[in-house]
Amino acid sequence: MKKFALFVFNGDPMCFIHVLLNAMNMKEKGHVVKIIMEGSSVKLIPELFTPQHPLNKLWGKAIDQDLVEGACRACSAKLGTLKDAEEHGIKLLDGMAGHPSMTEFMDNGFEIITF
């Protein structure tokens, strides 16, 4: 079993679908996987919780499988999705000057993959 932290900076839904699919596939294969939303990906937060959004069901599965570790506090504040993250129970990560710290994950045995 390996541990993977998927840091998602890209806010394009066509990229994000691959993050979700890969995370689920890795978990299915017995790995520990965490999705960390950074940069422009945090703009997707309100959209992903909208039932008519094409990624809503897949996103719901990722949430149910505890694959979503959280979102960047600084980027969520800057890009206007902080309240959305809080309202939907998305943990806000801020271990490195308001942003998620890759080092924290690395120190806990996670391999970092960026999107």
A tleap script that builds the chain and sets N, CA, C and O, in Angstrom:
source leaprc.protein.ff14SB
mol = sequence {
  NMET LYS LYS PHE ALA LEU PHE VAL PHE ASN
  GLY ASP PRO MET CYS PHE ILE HIE VAL LEU
  LEU ASN ALA MET ASN MET LYS GLU LYS GLY
  HIE VAL VAL LYS ILE ILE MET GLU GLY SER
  SER VAL LYS LEU ILE PRO GLU LEU PHE THR
  PRO GLN HIE PRO LEU ASN LYS LEU TRP GLY
  LYS ALA ILE ASP GLN ASP LEU VAL GLU GLY
  ALA CYS ARG ALA CYS SER ALA LYS LEU GLY
  THR LEU LYS ASP ALA GLU GLU HIE GLY ILE
  LYS LEU LEU ASP GLY MET ALA GLY HIE PRO
  SER MET THR GLU PHE MET ASP ASN GLY PHE
  GLU ILE ILE THR CPHE
}
set mol.1.N position { 0.844 -1.179 0.000 }
set mol.1.CA position { 0.000 0.000 0.000 }
set mol.1.C position { 0.891 1.244 0.000 }
set mol.1.O position { 1.866 1.340 0.746 }
set mol.2.N position { 0.524 2.181 -0.853 }
set mol.2.CA position { 1.214 3.461 -0.919 }
set mol.2.C position { 0.243 4.564 -0.508 }
set mol.2.O position { -0.968 4.359 -0.440 }
set mol.3.N position { 0.809 5.735 -0.238 }
set mol.3.CA position { 0.006 6.898 0.133 }
set mol.3.C position { 0.270 8.000 -0.889 }
set mol.3.O position { 1.418 8.334 -1.185 }
set mol.4.N position { -0.828 8.561 -1.425 }
set mol.4.CA position { -0.722 9.593 -2.446 }
set mol.4.C position { -1.527 10.829 -2.038 }
set mol.4.O position { -2.673 10.722 -1.600 }
set mol.5.N position { -0.910 11.997 -2.188 }
set mol.5.CA position { -1.588 13.276 -1.996 }
set mol.5.C position { -1.684 13.923 -3.374 }
set mol.5.O position { -0.670 14.260 -3.985 }
set mol.6.N position { -2.904 14.091 -3.851 }
set mol.6.CA position { -3.140 14.672 -5.174 }
set mol.6.C position { -3.421 16.167 -4.992 }
set mol.6.O position { -4.516 16.557 -4.587 }
set mol.7.N position { -2.429 16.989 -5.292 }
set mol.7.CA position { -2.570 18.435 -5.198 }
set mol.7.C position { -3.096 18.946 -6.532 }
set mol.7.O position { -2.431 18.823 -7.560 }
set mol.8.N position { -4.299 19.524 -6.508 }
set mol.8.CA position { -4.967 19.969 -7.729 }
set mol.8.C position { -4.934 21.494 -7.789 }
set mol.8.O position { -5.578 22.171 -6.987 }
set mol.9.N position { -4.186 22.018 -8.737 }
set mol.9.CA position { -4.095 23.467 -8.939 }
set mol.9.C position { -4.991 23.916 -10.093 }
set mol.9.O position { -5.419 25.070 -10.130 }
set mol.10.N position { -5.270 23.032 -11.016 }
set mol.10.CA position { -6.009 23.338 -12.234 }
set mol.10.C position { -7.511 23.339 -11.962 }
set mol.10.O position { -8.044 22.372 -11.418 }
set mol.11.N position { -8.189 24.411 -12.335 }
set mol.11.CA position { -9.622 24.524 -12.114 }
set mol.11.C position { -10.483 24.085 -13.281 }
set mol.11.O position { -11.690 24.328 -13.284 }
set mol.12.N position { -9.885 23.444 -14.271 }
set mol.12.CA position { -10.634 22.967 -15.434 }
set mol.12.C position { -11.344 21.661 -15.072 }
set mol.12.O position { -10.694 20.703 -14.655 }
set mol.13.N position { -12.670 21.614 -15.227 }
set mol.13.CA position { -13.397 20.376 -14.910 }
set mol.13.C position { -12.872 19.153 -15.671 }
set mol.13.O position { -12.934 18.036 -15.158 }
set mol.14.N position { -12.361 19.354 -16.875 }
set mol.14.CA position { -11.816 18.222 -17.649 }
set mol.14.C position { -10.552 17.663 -17.005 }
set mol.14.O position { -10.241 16.484 -17.175 }
set mol.15.N position { -9.839 18.476 -16.285 }
set mol.15.CA position { -8.691 17.998 -15.508 }
set mol.15.C position { -9.191 17.350 -14.216 }
set mol.15.O position { -8.719 16.284 -13.823 }
set mol.16.N position { -10.141 18.001 -13.569 }
set mol.16.CA position { -10.599 17.541 -12.271 }
set mol.16.C position { -11.251 16.166 -12.330 }
set mol.16.O position { -11.148 15.389 -11.381 }
set mol.17.N position { -11.919 15.864 -13.433 }
set mol.17.CA position { -12.528 14.533 -13.543 }
set mol.17.C position { -11.449 13.445 -13.469 }
set mol.17.O position { -11.684 12.370 -12.919 }
set mol.18.N position { -10.278 13.729 -14.021 }
set mol.18.CA position { -9.188 12.748 -13.975 }
set mol.18.C position { -8.625 12.606 -12.571 }
set mol.18.O position { -8.198 11.521 -12.176 }
set mol.19.N position { -8.623 13.692 -11.819 }
set mol.19.CA position { -8.210 13.626 -10.414 }
set mol.19.C position { -9.158 12.693 -9.661 }
set mol.19.O position { -8.714 11.797 -8.944 }
set mol.20.N position { -10.455 12.907 -9.827 }
set mol.20.CA position { -11.445 12.083 -9.126 }
set mol.20.C position { -11.339 10.621 -9.524 }
set mol.20.O position { -11.337 9.735 -8.669 }
set mol.21.N position { -11.251 10.370 -10.823 }
set mol.21.CA position { -11.166 8.987 -11.299 }
set mol.21.C position { -9.898 8.287 -10.815 }
set mol.21.O position { -9.942 7.128 -10.401 }
set mol.22.N position { -8.778 8.990 -10.871 }
set mol.22.CA position { -7.524 8.398 -10.402 }
set mol.22.C position { -7.548 8.148 -8.904 }
set mol.22.O position { -7.070 7.113 -8.440 }
set mol.23.N position { -8.093 9.077 -8.150 }
set mol.23.CA position { -8.170 8.894 -6.699 }
set mol.23.C position { -8.996 7.658 -6.359 }
set mol.23.O position { -8.605 6.862 -5.505 }
set mol.24.N position { -10.126 7.498 -7.021 }
set mol.24.CA position { -10.988 6.340 -6.756 }
set mol.24.C position { -10.310 5.042 -7.176 }
set mol.24.O position { -10.410 4.030 -6.483 }
set mol.25.N position { -9.627 5.075 -8.301 }
set mol.25.CA position { -8.916 3.899 -8.779 }
set mol.25.C position { -7.794 3.503 -7.822 }
set mol.25.O position { -7.615 2.323 -7.522 }
set mol.26.N position { -7.042 4.489 -7.346 }
set mol.26.CA position { -5.960 4.217 -6.396 }
set mol.26.C position { -6.508 3.619 -5.106 }
set mol.26.O position { -5.945 2.667 -4.565 }
set mol.27.N position { -7.613 4.186 -4.615 }
set mol.27.CA position { -8.224 3.660 -3.391 }
set mol.27.C position { -8.701 2.235 -3.612 }
set mol.27.O position { -8.512 1.367 -2.759 }
set mol.28.N position { -9.316 2.000 -4.755 }
set mol.28.CA position { -9.799 0.659 -5.092 }
set mol.28.C position { -8.660 -0.366 -5.094 }
set mol.28.O position { -8.865 -1.536 -4.773 }
set mol.29.N position { -7.465 0.090 -5.459 }
set mol.29.CA position { -6.283 -0.778 -5.499 }
set mol.29.C position { -5.621 -0.900 -4.131 }
set mol.29.O position { -4.586 -1.554 -4.001 }
set mol.30.N position { -6.209 -0.275 -3.106 }
set mol.30.CA position { -5.718 -0.436 -1.753 }
set mol.30.C position { -4.803 0.663 -1.240 }
set mol.30.O position { -4.227 0.534 -0.160 }
set mol.31.N position { -4.663 1.736 -1.995 }
set mol.31.CA position { -3.795 2.832 -1.573 }
set mol.31.C position { -4.571 3.866 -0.754 }
set mol.31.O position { -5.795 3.956 -0.837 }
set mol.32.N position { -3.843 4.627 0.020 }
set mol.32.CA position { -4.415 5.761 0.747 }
set mol.32.C position { -4.269 6.973 -0.162 }
set mol.32.O position { -3.176 7.263 -0.649 }
set mol.33.N position { -5.373 7.680 -0.387 }
set mol.33.CA position { -5.367 8.808 -1.326 }
set mol.33.C position { -6.095 9.987 -0.704 }
set mol.33.O position { -7.155 9.837 -0.096 }
set mol.34.N position { -5.498 11.169 -0.869 }
set mol.34.CA position { -6.120 12.400 -0.409 }
set mol.34.C position { -6.047 13.438 -1.525 }
set mol.34.O position { -4.998 13.629 -2.140 }
set mol.35.N position { -7.167 14.101 -1.779 }
set mol.35.CA position { -7.248 15.177 -2.770 }
set mol.35.C position { -7.160 16.502 -2.026 }
set mol.35.O position { -7.903 16.750 -1.076 }
set mol.36.N position { -6.236 17.351 -2.477 }
set mol.36.CA position { -6.049 18.670 -1.894 }
set mol.36.C position { -6.296 19.701 -2.994 }
set mol.36.O position { -5.584 19.730 -3.998 }
set mol.37.N position { -7.298 20.537 -2.799 }
set mol.37.CA position { -7.646 21.547 -3.791 }
set mol.37.C position { -6.867 22.822 -3.516 }
set mol.37.O position { -6.933 23.374 -2.418 }
set mol.38.N position { -6.131 23.288 -4.516 }
set mol.38.CA position { -5.272 24.460 -4.429 }
set mol.38.C position { -5.546 25.349 -5.636 }
set mol.38.O position { -6.223 24.937 -6.578 }
set mol.39.N position { -5.024 26.559 -5.603 }
set mol.39.CA position { -5.100 27.437 -6.771 }
set mol.39.C position { -6.507 27.563 -7.317 }
set mol.39.O position { -7.475 27.631 -6.558 }
set mol.40.N position { -6.616 27.594 -8.632 }
set mol.40.CA position { -7.921 27.826 -9.264 }
set mol.40.C position { -8.896 26.662 -9.112 }
set mol.40.O position { -10.081 26.821 -9.407 }
set mol.41.N position { -8.435 25.507 -8.664 }
set mol.41.CA position { -9.367 24.384 -8.483 }
set mol.41.C position { -10.422 24.687 -7.421 }
set mol.41.O position { -11.510 24.112 -7.457 }
set mol.42.N position { -10.119 25.586 -6.472 }
set mol.42.CA position { -11.093 25.893 -5.424 }
set mol.42.C position { -12.338 26.582 -5.988 }
set mol.42.O position { -13.391 26.582 -5.350 }
set mol.43.N position { -12.218 27.168 -7.180 }
set mol.43.CA position { -13.390 27.798 -7.806 }
set mol.43.C position { -14.460 26.760 -8.154 }
set mol.43.O position { -15.624 27.111 -8.349 }
set mol.44.N position { -14.072 25.490 -8.232 }
set mol.44.CA position { -15.021 24.426 -8.555 }
set mol.44.C position { -15.924 24.053 -7.376 }
set mol.44.O position { -16.964 23.425 -7.579 }
set mol.45.N position { -15.556 24.419 -6.174 }
set mol.45.CA position { -16.279 23.945 -4.984 }
set mol.45.C position { -17.787 24.170 -5.074 }
set mol.45.O position { -18.537 23.203 -4.939 }
set mol.46.N position { -18.270 25.393 -5.296 }
set mol.46.CA position { -19.734 25.543 -5.344 }
set mol.46.C position { -20.369 24.778 -6.504 }
set mol.46.O position { -21.476 24.257 -6.373 }
set mol.47.N position { -19.674 24.711 -7.628 }
set mol.47.CA position { -20.210 24.005 -8.798 }
set mol.47.C position { -20.356 22.511 -8.541 }
set mol.47.O position { -21.354 21.906 -8.931 }
set mol.48.N position { -19.361 21.914 -7.884 }
set mol.48.CA position { -19.363 20.471 -7.655 }
set mol.48.C position { -20.515 20.018 -6.777 }
set mol.48.O position { -20.948 18.870 -6.870 }
set mol.49.N position { -21.016 20.897 -5.931 }
set mol.49.CA position { -22.141 20.565 -5.065 }
set mol.49.C position { -23.496 20.845 -5.725 }
set mol.49.O position { -24.539 20.598 -5.120 }
set mol.50.N position { -23.486 21.354 -6.952 }
set mol.50.CA position { -24.717 21.622 -7.688 }
set mol.50.C position { -25.169 20.326 -8.372 }
set mol.50.O position { -24.427 19.770 -9.182 }
set mol.51.N position { -26.374 19.840 -8.059 }
set mol.51.CA position { -26.816 18.547 -8.597 }
set mol.51.C position { -26.739 18.415 -10.118 }
set mol.51.O position { -26.503 17.318 -10.625 }
set mol.52.N position { -26.930 19.499 -10.847 }
set mol.52.CA position { -26.915 19.405 -12.309 }
set mol.52.C position { -25.506 19.462 -12.909 }
set mol.52.O position { -25.342 19.289 -14.117 }
set mol.53.N position { -24.495 19.703 -12.080 }
set mol.53.CA position { -23.118 19.745 -12.598 }
set mol.53.C position { -22.703 18.332 -13.021 }
set mol.53.O position { -22.980 17.372 -12.302 }
set mol.54.N position { -22.042 18.192 -14.178 }
set mol.54.CA position { -21.670 16.860 -14.669 }
set mol.54.C position { -20.765 16.053 -13.724 }
set mol.54.O position { -20.741 14.825 -13.802 }
set mol.55.N position { -20.028 16.721 -12.841 }
set mol.55.CA position { -19.141 16.002 -11.928 }
set mol.55.C position { -19.752 15.782 -10.547 }
set mol.55.O position { -19.102 15.213 -9.670 }
set mol.56.N position { -20.989 16.223 -10.342 }
set mol.56.CA position { -21.611 16.171 -9.022 }
set mol.56.C position { -21.642 14.763 -8.432 }
set mol.56.O position { -21.294 14.579 -7.266 }
set mol.57.N position { -22.045 13.787 -9.201 }
set mol.57.CA position { -22.154 12.418 -8.672 }
set mol.57.C position { -20.785 11.836 -8.346 }
set mol.57.O position { -20.606 11.197 -7.310 }
set mol.58.N position { -19.828 12.058 -9.227 }
set mol.58.CA position { -18.468 11.578 -8.995 }
set mol.58.C position { -17.867 12.280 -7.774 }
set mol.58.O position { -17.205 11.643 -6.954 }
set mol.59.N position { -18.094 13.577 -7.654 }
set mol.59.CA position { -17.634 14.347 -6.508 }
set mol.59.C position { -18.246 13.793 -5.222 }
set mol.59.O position { -17.554 13.632 -4.217 }
set mol.60.N position { -19.537 13.505 -5.262 }
set mol.60.CA position { -20.215 12.931 -4.096 }
set mol.60.C position { -19.595 11.609 -3.666 }
set mol.60.O position { -19.454 11.341 -2.473 }
set mol.61.N position { -19.227 10.788 -4.638 }
set mol.61.CA position { -18.560 9.516 -4.323 }
set mol.61.C position { -17.203 9.762 -3.671 }
set mol.61.O position { -16.827 9.068 -2.727 }
set mol.62.N position { -16.473 10.750 -4.178 }
set mol.62.CA position { -15.163 11.072 -3.597 }
set mol.62.C position { -15.318 11.543 -2.151 }
set mol.62.O position { -14.524 11.178 -1.284 }
set mol.63.N position { -16.337 12.350 -1.900 }
set mol.63.CA position { -16.610 12.812 -0.536 }
set mol.63.C position { -16.968 11.615 0.346 }
set mol.63.O position { -16.435 11.465 1.445 }
set mol.64.N position { -17.873 10.767 -0.144 }
set mol.64.CA position { -18.309 9.598 0.618 }
set mol.64.C position { -17.158 8.645 0.929 }
set mol.64.O position { -17.151 7.998 1.976 }
set mol.65.N position { -16.193 8.557 0.029 }
set mol.65.CA position { -15.048 7.665 0.224 }
set mol.65.C position { -13.925 8.328 1.020 }
set mol.65.O position { -12.848 7.750 1.169 }
set mol.66.N position { -14.166 9.534 1.530 }
set mol.66.CA position { -13.197 10.286 2.327 }
set mol.66.C position { -11.902 10.546 1.566 }
set mol.66.O position { -10.812 10.464 2.132 }
set mol.67.N position { -12.028 10.859 0.285 }
set mol.67.CA position { -10.861 11.129 -0.549 }
set mol.67.C position { -10.465 12.602 -0.543 }
set mol.67.O position { -9.325 12.935 -0.868 }
set mol.68.N position { -11.385 13.478 -0.179 }
set mol.68.CA position { -11.126 14.914 -0.224 }
set mol.68.C position { -10.578 15.361 1.133 }
set mol.68.O position { -11.302 15.402 2.128 }
set mol.69.N position { -9.293 15.691 1.152 }
set mol.69.CA position { -8.668 16.139 2.399 }
set mol.69.C position { -9.071 17.571 2.724 }
set mol.69.O position { -9.299 17.905 3.887 }
set mol.70.N position { -9.158 18.422 1.692 }
set mol.70.CA position { -9.557 19.798 1.949 }
set mol.70.C position { -9.150 20.735 0.834 }
set mol.70.O position { -8.695 20.321 -0.232 }
set mol.71.N position { -9.331 22.024 1.120 }
set mol.71.CA position { -9.055 23.070 0.141 }
set mol.71.C position { -8.176 24.146 0.777 }
set mol.71.O position { -8.182 24.339 1.992 }
set mol.72.N position { -7.440 24.822 -0.054 }
set mol.72.CA position { -6.550 25.894 0.378 }
set mol.72.C position { -7.365 27.064 0.943 }
set mol.72.O position { -8.248 27.607 0.279 }
set mol.73.N position { -7.045 27.431 2.172 }
set mol.73.CA position { -7.748 28.551 2.803 }
set mol.73.C position { -7.469 29.864 2.064 }
set mol.73.O position { -8.397 30.622 1.781 }
set mol.74.N position { -6.208 30.135 1.754 }
set mol.74.CA position { -5.845 31.406 1.112 }
set mol.74.C position { -6.470 31.526 -0.274 }
set mol.74.O position { -7.020 32.573 -0.617 }
set mol.75.N position { -6.392 30.484 -1.055 }
set mol.75.CA position { -6.954 30.532 -2.415 }
set mol.75.C position { -8.476 30.622 -2.372 }
set mol.75.O position { -9.081 31.329 -3.178 }
set mol.76.N position { -9.095 29.905 -1.431 }
set mol.76.CA position { -10.553 29.975 -1.299 }
set mol.76.C position { -10.989 31.385 -0.923 }
set mol.76.O position { -11.998 31.881 -1.422 }
set mol.77.N position { -10.230 32.027 -0.044 }
set mol.77.CA position { -10.563 33.406 0.347 }
set mol.77.C position { -10.380 34.346 -0.841 }
set mol.77.O position { -11.246 35.175 -1.121 }
set mol.78.N position { -9.266 34.218 -1.529 }
set mol.78.CA position { -8.952 35.100 -2.663 }
set mol.78.C position { -9.939 34.922 -3.816 }
set mol.78.O position { -10.311 35.895 -4.472 }
set mol.79.N position { -10.363 33.680 -4.065 }
set mol.79.CA position { -11.218 33.393 -5.214 }
set mol.79.C position { -12.704 33.323 -4.866 }
set mol.79.O position { -13.526 32.949 -5.704 }
set mol.80.N position { -13.047 33.686 -3.622 }
set mol.80.CA position { -14.451 33.845 -3.252 }
set mol.80.C position { -15.214 32.577 -2.944 }
set mol.80.O position { -16.442 32.577 -3.023 }
set mol.81.N position { -14.537 31.497 -2.597 }
set mol.81.CA position { -15.252 30.246 -2.311 }
set mol.81.C position { -15.069 29.770 -0.871 }
set mol.81.O position { -15.419 28.635 -0.546 }
set mol.82.N position { -14.533 30.614 -0.020 }
set mol.82.CA position { -14.299 30.246 1.376 }
set mol.82.C position { -15.600 29.855 2.077 }
set mol.82.O position { -15.665 28.822 2.743 }
set mol.83.N position { -16.630 30.679 1.926 }
set mol.83.CA position { -17.921 30.375 2.566 }
set mol.83.C position { -18.526 29.089 2.012 }
set mol.83.O position { -19.126 28.312 2.755 }
set mol.84.N position { -18.369 28.864 0.708 }
set mol.84.CA position { -18.890 27.633 0.107 }
set mol.84.C position { -18.198 26.411 0.715 }
set mol.84.O position { -18.848 25.421 1.048 }
set mol.85.N position { -16.881 26.493 0.855 }
set mol.85.CA position { -16.128 25.379 1.445 }
set mol.85.C position { -16.608 25.126 2.869 }
set mol.85.O position { -16.851 23.982 3.253 }
set mol.86.N position { -16.746 26.193 3.650 }
set mol.86.CA position { -17.196 26.055 5.034 }
set mol.86.C position { -18.602 25.475 5.105 }
set mol.86.O position { -18.863 24.577 5.905 }
set mol.87.N position { -19.519 25.987 4.265 }
set mol.87.CA position { -20.909 25.523 4.279 }
set mol.87.C position { -21.031 24.047 3.919 }
set mol.87.O position { -21.941 23.364 4.389 }
set mol.88.N position { -20.121 23.559 3.090 }
set mol.88.CA position { -20.183 22.162 2.653 }
set mol.88.C position { -19.248 21.249 3.445 }
set mol.88.O position { -19.084 20.076 3.111 }
set mol.89.N position { -18.644 21.791 4.485 }
set mol.89.CA position { -17.809 20.970 5.349 }
set mol.89.C position { -16.462 20.583 4.766 }
set mol.89.O position { -15.864 19.594 5.189 }
set mol.90.N position { -15.980 21.352 3.803 }
set mol.90.CA position { -14.655 21.098 3.236 }
set mol.90.C position { -13.622 21.704 4.185 }
set mol.90.O position { -13.647 22.901 4.470 }
set mol.91.N position { -12.737 20.878 4.656 }
set mol.91.CA position { -11.689 21.335 5.572 }
set mol.91.C position { -10.793 22.345 4.865 }
set mol.91.O position { -10.390 22.139 3.721 }
set mol.92.N position { -10.487 23.440 5.558 }
set mol.92.CA position { -9.611 24.471 4.991 }
set mol.92.C position { -8.190 24.233 5.480 }
set mol.92.O position { -7.933 24.181 6.683 }
set mol.93.N position { -7.280 24.089 4.542 }
set mol.93.CA position { -5.890 23.755 4.839 }
set mol.93.C position { -5.032 25.009 4.738 }
set mol.93.O position { -5.117 25.754 3.762 }
set mol.94.N position { -4.204 25.237 5.757 }
set mol.94.CA position { -3.451 26.497 5.796 }
set mol.94.C position { -2.102 26.358 6.500 }
set mol.94.O position { -1.616 27.322 7.091 }
set mol.95.N position { -1.501 25.189 6.445 }
set mol.95.CA position { -0.270 24.914 7.181 }
set mol.95.C position { 0.981 25.618 6.691 }
set mol.95.O position { 2.021 25.553 7.346 }
set mol.96.N position { 0.901 26.289 5.551 }
set mol.96.CA position { 2.074 26.965 4.988 }
set mol.96.C position { 1.659 28.358 4.502 }
set mol.96.O position { 1.274 28.531 3.345 }
set mol.97.N position { 1.741 29.326 5.378 }
set mol.97.CA position { 1.381 30.708 5.043 }
set mol.97.C position { 0.003 30.806 4.401 }
set mol.97.O position { -0.186 31.529 3.423 }
set mol.98.N position { -0.955 30.074 4.959 }
set mol.98.CA position { -2.324 30.110 4.463 }
set mol.98.C position { -2.642 29.086 3.393 }
set mol.98.O position { -3.793 28.980 2.968 }
set mol.99.N position { -1.653 28.330 2.946 }
set mol.99.CA position { -1.813 27.320 1.894 }
set mol.99.C position { -1.506 25.935 2.465 }
set mol.99.O position { -0.827 25.829 3.487 }
set mol.100.N position { -1.995 24.874 1.819 }
set mol.100.CA position { -1.629 23.521 2.262 }
set mol.100.C position { -0.126 23.288 2.101 }
set mol.100.O position { 0.489 23.750 1.140 }
set mol.101.N position { 0.438 22.577 3.043 }
set mol.101.CA position { 1.870 22.286 3.023 }
set mol.101.C position { 2.124 20.899 2.448 }
set mol.101.O position { 1.680 19.897 3.009 }
set mol.102.N position { 2.834 20.844 1.338 }
set mol.102.CA position { 3.211 19.545 0.776 }
set mol.102.C position { 4.123 18.798 1.748 }
set mol.102.O position { 4.066 17.572 1.849 }
set mol.103.N position { 4.956 19.543 2.456 }
set mol.103.CA position { 5.887 18.919 3.394 }
set mol.103.C position { 5.159 18.128 4.470 }
set mol.103.O position { 5.614 17.055 4.865 }
set mol.104.N position { 4.039 18.645 4.944 }
set mol.104.CA position { 3.262 17.912 5.955 }
set mol.104.C position { 2.844 16.549 5.433 }
set mol.104.O position { 2.897 15.557 6.159 }
set mol.105.N position { 2.435 16.502 4.192 }
set mol.105.CA position { 2.042 15.217 3.601 }
set mol.105.C position { 3.264 14.329 3.391 }
set mol.105.O position { 3.227 13.136 3.693 }
set mol.106.N position { 4.332 14.902 2.881 }
set mol.106.CA position { 5.556 14.130 2.652 }
set mol.106.C position { 6.086 13.554 3.962 }
set mol.106.O position { 6.525 12.405 4.005 }
set mol.107.N position { 6.047 14.348 5.024 }
set mol.107.CA position { 6.512 13.886 6.331 }
set mol.107.C position { 5.661 12.738 6.874 }
set mol.107.O position { 6.100 11.988 7.747 }
set mol.108.N position { 4.449 12.608 6.355 }
set mol.108.CA position { 3.555 11.515 6.762 }
set mol.108.C position { 3.518 10.389 5.738 }
set mol.108.O position { 2.596 9.574 5.733 }
set mol.109.N position { 4.527 10.349 4.870 }
set mol.109.CA position { 4.689 9.214 3.958 }
set mol.109.C position { 3.932 9.296 2.647 }
set mol.109.O position { 3.843 8.305 1.922 }
set mol.110.N position { 3.385 10.464 2.331 }
set mol.110.CA position { 2.630 10.616 1.086 }
set mol.110.C position { 3.555 10.983 -0.065 }
set mol.110.O position { 4.473 11.789 0.085 }
set mol.111.N position { 3.297 10.383 -1.200 }
set mol.111.CA position { 3.927 10.808 -2.452 }
set mol.111.C position { 3.033 11.898 -3.021 }
set mol.111.O position { 1.810 11.760 -3.037 }
set mol.112.N position { 3.640 12.979 -3.487 }
set mol.112.CA position { 2.888 14.122 -4.016 }
set mol.112.C position { 2.736 13.977 -5.522 }
set mol.112.O position { 3.700 13.717 -6.242 }
set mol.113.N position { 1.496 14.151 -5.983 }
set mol.113.CA position { 1.206 14.212 -7.424 }
set mol.113.C position { 0.447 15.510 -7.636 }
set mol.113.O position { -0.512 15.806 -6.923 }
set mol.114.N position { 0.889 16.292 -8.637 }
set mol.114.CA position { 0.225 17.572 -8.896 }
set mol.114.C position { -0.528 17.516 -10.216 }
set mol.114.O position { -0.121 16.856 -11.172 }
set mol.115.N position { -1.637 18.232 -10.226 }
set mol.115.CA position { -2.478 18.355 -11.411 }
set mol.115.C position { -2.686 19.833 -11.698 }
set mol.115.O position { -3.369 20.186 -12.659 }
savepdb mol mol.pdb
quit
